[in-house]
């Protein structure tokens, strides 16, 4: 095992777009510049949001850009028993409980869950219910490698967040922490949209006594209308006929040096130079970039 183990974890809800490329490239360069491993995890844990063929499309796209991962791809859809085992441990130890509160009820109370169902026995619940983490030691801060100290409100940090949804699907907060733990992830480089909820992942990781992770959150690419580039906002898929140009644009977006003789270098040379010159301190600290 190398000292640095990073990962890229796309969801197969559509083709990769420019925002995805920025996240993938940033995490890849940070891993390779630190002589580390770059793992790939497919977050296919939410079937209603998945697009048929998207997983294979994502893999082909990454390979075409020269972003080759280490080891086998991990598919969350194949790890249900692993997630359920650890969830059962949390239930048995009294560190989670059943909740039948609706989203409407929570929004009416201000948007954060109040703890109304705390202490309810899961085995006594007849109605459809979610399972929440009994967040007794919520973490309200962490250090980001680019942004420095990040602090969130105590109400948010201490909320008993969901581990398994009412529809029976495992929640993102549970599976991401368990997978990072199982894969020995040491560094996470991802988009700024996940900045706040990092505190929840740190809270759960602390409870599970897993190793601490160093986080780095990249600025988000947005449209002229101020919308984040995302599959939900119908961001255009990457043009695979212009891979070198898009790599160069992604490097510039991340504040990295780009070659003056762009037309004379190959895509492979561009990536090699990017790894050699990778500098976290050059990444813009703004949360969004047009």
C-alpha positions as CSV (number, residue, x, y, z in Angstrom):
1,X,0.0,0.0,0.0
2,X,1.3,3.4,-0.9
3,X,1.2,6.3,1.5
4,X,-1.2,8.2,-0.8
5,X,-4.5,6.5,-1.9
6,X,-6.9,8.8,-3.8
7,X,-10.1,8.0,-5.7
8,X,-12.6,9.3,-8.2
9,X,-16.2,8.3,-7.6
10,X,-18.6,9.3,-10.3
11,X,-22.3,8.3,-10.4
12,X,-23.6,6.7,-13.6
13,X,-26.4,9.2,-14.0
14,X,-25.1,10.3,-17.4
15,X,-22.0,11.0,-19.4
16,X,-19.1,12.9,-18.0
17,X,-19.1,16.7,-18.6
18,X,-16.5,19.4,-18.1
19,X,-17.2,19.7,-14.4
20,X,-16.6,16.0,-14.1
21,X,-13.4,16.3,-16.0
22,X,-12.1,19.0,-13.6
23,X,-12.9,16.7,-10.6
24,X,-11.3,13.7,-12.2
25,X,-8.3,15.5,-13.5
26,X,-7.7,17.3,-10.1
27,X,-7.9,14.0,-8.1
28,X,-5.7,12.2,-10.7
29,X,-3.0,14.8,-10.8
30,X,-2.8,15.1,-7.0
31,X,-2.4,11.4,-6.6
32,X,0.2,10.9,-9.4
33,X,2.2,14.0,-8.3
34,X,2.4,12.4,-4.9
35,X,3.5,9.0,-6.2
36,X,0.2,7.7,-5.1
37,X,-2.6,5.4,-6.3
38,X,-5.7,6.7,-8.0
39,X,-8.7,4.3,-7.5
40,X,-12.0,4.4,-9.3
41,X,-15.3,3.7,-7.6
42,X,-18.7,3.7,-9.4
43,X,-21.4,5.2,-7.1
44,X,-24.2,3.1,-8.6
45,X,-26.1,2.9,-5.3
46,X,-29.2,4.9,-6.5
47,X,-30.9,2.9,-9.4
48,X,-33.6,5.5,-10.0
49,X,-31.0,8.1,-11.0
50,X,-28.9,5.8,-13.2
51,X,-28.7,5.8,-17.0
52,X,-28.3,2.6,-18.8
53,X,-24.8,2.3,-20.3
54,X,-23.5,5.3,-18.3
55,X,-21.0,3.3,-16.3
56,X,-19.3,1.9,-19.4
57,X,-19.3,5.3,-21.0
58,X,-17.6,6.9,-18.0
59,X,-14.8,4.3,-18.1
60,X,-14.2,4.7,-21.8
61,X,-14.1,8.4,-21.5
62,X,-11.6,8.4,-18.6
63,X,-9.4,6.0,-20.6
64,X,-9.6,8.2,-23.7
65,X,-8.3,11.1,-21.7
66,X,-5.4,9.1,-20.4
67,X,-6.8,9.0,-16.9
68,X,-6.0,5.4,-16.0
69,X,-7.0,4.1,-12.6
70,X,-5.1,1.6,-10.4
71,X,-6.6,-1.8,-9.5
72,X,-10.2,-2.9,-10.2
73,X,-13.2,-0.6,-10.4
74,X,-15.4,-0.9,-7.3
75,X,-19.1,-0.9,-7.9
76,X,-21.3,0.1,-4.9
77,X,-24.2,-1.9,-6.3
78,X,-22.1,-5.1,-5.5
79,X,-21.5,-4.2,-1.9
80,X,-24.9,-4.3,-0.3
81,X,-24.0,-7.0,2.2
82,X,-21.0,-5.1,3.3
83,X,-23.0,-1.9,3.9
84,X,-25.8,-3.9,5.7
85,X,-23.3,-5.6,8.0
86,X,-21.9,-2.3,9.2
87,X,-25.4,-0.7,9.5
88,X,-26.5,-3.7,11.6
89,X,-23.5,-3.0,13.9
90,X,-24.7,0.6,14.3
91,X,-28.2,-0.6,15.0
92,X,-27.2,-3.3,17.5
93,X,-24.9,-0.9,19.4
94,X,-27.7,1.7,19.7
95,X,-25.9,4.2,17.5
96,X,-28.8,4.5,15.0
97,X,-32.6,4.5,15.2
98,X,-35.7,4.4,13.0
99,X,-37.4,7.6,11.8
100,X,-40.7,8.0,9.9
101,X,-40.6,11.8,9.6
102,X,-41.4,13.0,6.1
103,X,-39.4,15.5,4.1
104,X,-42.4,17.8,4.3
105,X,-42.3,17.7,8.1
106,X,-38.6,18.4,8.2
107,X,-38.8,21.3,5.8
108,X,-41.7,22.8,7.8
109,X,-39.4,22.7,10.9
110,X,-36.7,24.7,9.1
111,X,-35.0,22.1,7.0
112,X,-33.0,20.3,9.6
113,X,-34.2,17.2,11.4
114,X,-35.2,17.9,15.0
115,X,-34.5,14.5,16.6
116,X,-38.2,13.8,16.9
117,X,-37.8,10.0,16.5
118,X,-34.6,9.6,18.6
119,X,-34.6,6.4,20.6
120,X,-37.4,4.7,18.6
121,X,-36.9,1.0,18.2
122,X,-36.4,-0.1,14.6
123,X,-38.2,-3.5,15.3
124,X,-41.3,-1.7,16.6
125,X,-41.8,0.4,13.4
126,X,-44.7,-0.6,11.2
127,X,-44.6,2.3,8.8
128,X,-42.0,2.8,6.1
129,X,-39.0,4.4,7.8
130,X,-35.4,5.6,7.3
131,X,-32.5,4.8,9.7
132,X,-30.6,7.7,11.2
133,X,-27.2,8.0,12.8
134,X,-27.3,8.9,16.5
135,X,-24.9,11.7,16.0
136,X,-23.8,12.4,19.6
137,X,-20.4,13.9,18.8
138,X,-21.1,15.8,15.6
139,X,-17.9,17.4,14.0
140,X,-18.4,21.0,13.0
141,X,-15.0,21.7,11.4
142,X,-12.2,20.2,9.4
143,X,-9.1,21.5,7.5
144,X,-9.2,21.7,3.8
145,X,-5.8,21.5,2.0
146,X,-6.7,24.5,-0.2
147,X,-9.2,26.5,1.8
148,X,-7.9,26.0,5.3
149,X,-10.2,25.7,8.3
150,X,-13.9,25.0,7.3
151,X,-16.5,25.5,10.0
152,X,-20.3,24.7,9.7
153,X,-23.1,25.6,12.0
154,X,-23.6,23.4,15.1
155,X,-27.2,22.6,14.2
156,X,-26.0,21.2,10.9
157,X,-23.0,19.4,12.4
158,X,-25.1,17.7,15.1
159,X,-28.1,16.7,12.9
160,X,-28.8,12.9,13.0
161,X,-28.4,12.3,9.3
162,X,-29.8,9.4,7.3
163,X,-27.9,6.1,6.8
164,X,-30.6,4.2,5.0
165,X,-33.5,5.8,3.2
166,X,-37.2,5.0,3.4
167,X,-37.1,3.4,0.0
168,X,-34.6,0.9,1.3
169,X,-31.6,2.4,-0.5
170,X,-28.4,3.0,1.4
171,X,-27.6,6.7,1.9
172,X,-24.5,8.4,0.4
173,X,-23.1,9.4,3.8
174,X,-22.9,5.8,4.9
175,X,-21.5,4.1,1.8
176,X,-18.9,6.8,1.1
177,X,-17.4,6.5,4.6
178,X,-17.5,2.7,4.5
179,X,-15.9,2.5,1.0
180,X,-13.2,5.0,1.9
181,X,-12.5,3.0,5.0
182,X,-12.4,-0.3,3.1
183,X,-10.2,1.0,0.3
184,X,-7.7,2.7,2.7
185,X,-8.3,6.1,1.1
186,X,-6.0,8.8,2.5
187,X,-6.8,11.8,0.3
188,X,-10.0,13.0,-1.3
189,X,-10.1,15.6,-4.0
190,X,-13.6,16.6,-5.2
191,X,-16.0,19.4,-5.9
192,X,-16.9,22.3,-3.6
193,X,-20.5,21.2,-3.6
194,X,-19.6,18.5,-1.1
195,X,-17.7,20.9,1.3
196,X,-20.3,21.1,4.1
197,X,-21.3,17.5,4.3
198,X,-17.7,16.5,4.7
199,X,-18.2,17.3,8.4
200,X,-20.9,14.5,8.6
201,X,-18.5,12.0,6.9
202,X,-15.8,13.0,9.4
203,X,-18.3,12.4,12.3
204,X,-19.2,8.9,11.1
205,X,-15.6,8.1,10.3
206,X,-14.6,9.1,13.8
207,X,-17.3,6.9,15.3
208,X,-16.0,4.0,13.2
209,X,-12.4,4.7,14.3
210,X,-11.2,4.8,10.8
211,X,-8.1,6.7,9.6
212,X,-8.5,10.4,9.0
213,X,-8.6,11.7,5.4
214,X,-7.1,14.8,4.0
215,X,-9.7,16.7,1.9
216,X,-9.3,19.1,-1.0
217,X,-12.4,20.7,-2.5
218,X,-12.1,22.2,-6.0
219,X,-14.1,25.1,-7.4
220,X,-17.3,24.3,-9.3
221,X,-17.7,25.0,-13.0
222,X,-20.9,27.0,-13.6
223,X,-22.9,28.3,-16.6
224,X,-23.6,31.9,-17.4
225,X,-27.0,31.5,-15.6
226,X,-25.1,30.5,-12.4
227,X,-26.0,26.9,-12.5
228,X,-23.5,24.2,-11.6
229,X,-22.5,22.0,-14.5
230,X,-24.2,18.8,-13.7
231,X,-26.1,15.9,-15.3
232,X,-29.2,17.2,-13.7
233,X,-28.8,20.6,-15.4
234,X,-28.2,18.8,-18.7
235,X,-24.5,19.7,-19.0
236,X,-23.1,18.8,-22.4
237,X,-21.1,15.5,-22.6
238,X,-17.4,15.9,-23.2
239,X,-16.4,16.1,-26.9
240,X,-14.0,13.2,-27.3
241,X,-12.8,14.7,-30.6
242,X,-11.2,17.6,-28.6
243,X,-9.6,15.7,-25.7
244,X,-6.3,17.6,-25.6
245,X,-8.0,21.0,-25.8
246,X,-10.4,20.0,-23.0
247,X,-7.5,18.8,-20.8
248,X,-5.8,22.1,-21.4
249,X,-8.9,24.0,-20.5
250,X,-9.4,21.9,-17.3
251,X,-5.8,22.6,-16.3
252,X,-6.3,26.3,-16.8
253,X,-9.5,26.1,-14.8
254,X,-7.5,24.6,-12.0
255,X,-5.0,27.4,-12.2
256,X,-2.2,25.1,-13.4
257,X,0.5,25.9,-15.9
258,X,-0.3,25.2,-19.5
259,X,2.2,24.8,-22.3
260,X,2.9,27.8,-24.6
261,X,3.6,25.3,-27.4
262,X,0.2,23.6,-26.9
263,X,-0.1,22.5,-30.5
264,X,3.3,20.8,-30.5
265,X,2.7,18.5,-27.5
266,X,0.8,15.3,-27.4
267,X,-2.0,14.5,-25.0
268,X,0.3,12.1,-23.2
269,X,3.0,14.8,-22.9
270,X,0.4,17.3,-21.6
271,X,-0.6,15.0,-18.8
272,X,3.0,14.2,-18.0
273,X,3.9,17.9,-17.7
274,X,0.7,18.5,-15.7
275,X,1.8,15.8,-13.1
276,X,5.3,17.3,-12.9
277,X,4.0,20.8,-12.4
278,X,1.0,20.1,-10.2
279,X,0.7,22.8,-7.5
280,X,-2.3,22.8,-5.1
281,X,-1.6,26.4,-4.2
282,X,-2.3,27.6,-7.7
283,X,-5.9,26.3,-7.6
284,X,-8.4,29.2,-7.3
285,X,-10.0,29.5,-3.9
286,X,-13.3,30.9,-5.4
287,X,-16.2,28.5,-4.9
288,X,-17.4,28.8,-8.5
289,X,-15.9,29.7,-11.9
290,X,-17.8,30.6,-15.0
